[in-house]
Amino acid sequence: MSSQKQSLSARYAVLSIRDTQSEQNTDLENGLSSIEVEYRQRLTGPNELITEEEETLLSKFIDQFKNPLIALLFGSAFISVLLGSYDDAISITLVGLFYIF
């Protein structure tokens, strides 16, 4: 084997079932003992996946305004409204909304 450290999955892939069972201090019929479960939970924490909060539609919409192209489009639409070019303002706003969604 090379000088690189072998991953755990690669290590256990080549061990026999009996050797893996022995090293992991488990039983094929009953699983881990209560004592072993408590020990492993103290050692590594609970066996839970950490999930991130799902982003809301509103936060996704607001984040789009950080994009310079979107800011430029809506800025142009605002200036078009100030200049009285409502058709242009609507068209630009629709393009901006289409880009966001």
The 8 nearest C-alpha neighbors of each residue, nearest first, counted from 0:
[[1, 2, 3, 5, 4, 10, 9, 6],
 [2, 0, 3, 4, 5, 6, 9, 10],
 [1, 3, 4, 0, 5, 6, 10, 9],
 [4, 2, 1, 5, 0, 6, 9, 10],
 [3, 5, 2, 6, 1, 0, 7, 10],
 [4, 6, 3, 10, 9, 7, 8, 0],
 [7, 5, 9, 8, 10, 4, 11, 3],
 [8, 6, 10, 9, 11, 5, 12, 4],
 [7, 9, 11, 10, 6, 12, 5, 13],
 [10, 8, 12, 6, 7, 11, 5, 13],
 [9, 11, 7, 8, 12, 13, 6, 5],
 [10, 12, 14, 8, 13, 9, 7, 19],
 [13, 11, 9, 10, 14, 8, 15, 7],
 [12, 14, 11, 10, 15, 9, 8, 16],
 [15, 13, 11, 12, 18, 19, 16, 10],
 [14, 16, 18, 17, 19, 13, 11, 12],
 [17, 15, 19, 18, 20, 14, 21, 11],
 [16, 18, 20, 15, 19, 21, 14, 22],
 [19, 17, 21, 15, 20, 16, 14, 22],
 [20, 18, 16, 22, 21, 17, 23, 14],
 [21, 19, 17, 23, 25, 18, 22, 16],
 [20, 22, 18, 24, 19, 23, 17, 25],
 [23, 21, 19, 24, 20, 18, 25, 17],
 [22, 24, 20, 25, 21, 19, 18, 31],
 [25, 23, 21, 22, 20, 26, 31, 35],
 [26, 24, 31, 20, 23, 30, 21, 27],
 [25, 27, 30, 29, 28, 31, 20, 24],
 [26, 28, 30, 29, 25, 20, 31, 16],
 [27, 29, 26, 30, 25, 31, 20, 32],
 [30, 28, 26, 27, 31, 32, 25, 33],
 [31, 29, 26, 25, 27, 28, 32, 24],
 [32, 30, 25, 35, 36, 26, 33, 29],
 [31, 33, 35, 34, 36, 30, 25, 29],
 [34, 32, 36, 35, 37, 31, 38, 30],
 [33, 35, 37, 32, 36, 38, 31, 39],
 [34, 36, 38, 32, 33, 37, 31, 39],
 [37, 35, 33, 39, 34, 38, 40, 31],
 [36, 38, 40, 34, 35, 39, 41, 33],
 [39, 37, 35, 41, 36, 40, 42, 34],
 [40, 38, 42, 36, 41, 37, 43, 35],
 [39, 41, 44, 37, 45, 42, 43, 38],
 [42, 40, 38, 39, 44, 43, 37, 45],
 [41, 43, 39, 40, 38, 44, 37, 45],
 [42, 44, 40, 41, 39, 45, 46, 38],
 [45, 43, 40, 41, 42, 46, 39, 47],
 [46, 44, 40, 47, 43, 41, 39, 48],
 [45, 47, 44, 48, 40, 43, 39, 49],
 [48, 46, 45, 49, 44, 50, 40, 43],
 [47, 49, 50, 46, 45, 51, 44, 52],
 [48, 50, 47, 51, 46, 52, 45, 44],
 [51, 49, 48, 52, 53, 47, 54, 46],
 [50, 52, 53, 49, 54, 48, 55, 47],
 [51, 53, 54, 50, 55, 49, 58, 56],
 [52, 54, 51, 55, 50, 56, 58, 59],
 [53, 55, 52, 58, 56, 59, 57, 51],
 [56, 54, 58, 57, 59, 53, 60, 52],
 [55, 57, 59, 58, 60, 54, 61, 53],
 [56, 58, 60, 55, 59, 61, 54, 62],
 [57, 59, 61, 55, 60, 56, 62, 54],
 [60, 58, 62, 56, 57, 61, 55, 63],
 [61, 59, 57, 58, 63, 62, 56, 99],
 [60, 62, 58, 63, 59, 64, 57, 65],
 [63, 61, 59, 64, 60, 65, 58, 66],
 [62, 64, 65, 61, 60, 66, 99, 59],
 [65, 63, 66, 62, 61, 70, 69, 67],
 [66, 64, 63, 62, 67, 70, 69, 61],
 [65, 67, 64, 69, 68, 63, 70, 62],
 [68, 66, 70, 69, 71, 65, 64, 72],
 [69, 67, 71, 70, 66, 72, 64, 95],
 [70, 68, 72, 71, 66, 67, 64, 95],
 [69, 71, 67, 73, 68, 72, 64, 74],
 [70, 72, 74, 68, 69, 73, 75, 67],
 [73, 71, 69, 75, 74, 70, 95, 68],
 [72, 74, 76, 75, 70, 71, 77, 92],
 [73, 75, 71, 77, 76, 72, 70, 78],
 [76, 74, 78, 72, 73, 77, 71, 79],
 [75, 77, 88, 73, 79, 74, 78, 91],
 [78, 76, 74, 80, 79, 75, 73, 81],
 [77, 79, 81, 75, 80, 76, 82, 74],
 [80, 78, 84, 76, 82, 88, 77, 81],
 [81, 79, 83, 77, 78, 82, 85, 84],
 [80, 82, 78, 79, 83, 77, 84, 76],
 [83, 81, 79, 80, 84, 78, 85, 77],
 [82, 84, 80, 81, 85, 79, 78, 88],
 [85, 83, 79, 87, 86, 82, 80, 88],
 [84, 86, 88, 87, 80, 83, 89, 79],
 [87, 85, 89, 88, 84, 90, 79, 91],
 [86, 88, 90, 85, 84, 89, 91, 79],
 [87, 89, 76, 85, 79, 91, 86, 90],
 [90, 88, 92, 86, 87, 91, 93, 85],
 [89, 91, 87, 93, 92, 88, 86, 94],
 [90, 92, 94, 88, 93, 89, 76, 87],
 [93, 91, 95, 89, 94, 90, 76, 88],
 [94, 92, 96, 90, 95, 91, 97, 89],
 [93, 95, 97, 91, 92, 96, 98, 90],
 [96, 94, 92, 98, 93, 97, 72, 69],
 [97, 95, 99, 93, 98, 94, 92, 100],
 [96, 98, 94, 100, 95, 99, 93, 92],
 [97, 99, 95, 96, 100, 94, 69, 93],
 [100, 98, 96, 97, 95, 63, 60, 69],
 [99, 97, 98, 96, 60, 95, 63, 59]]
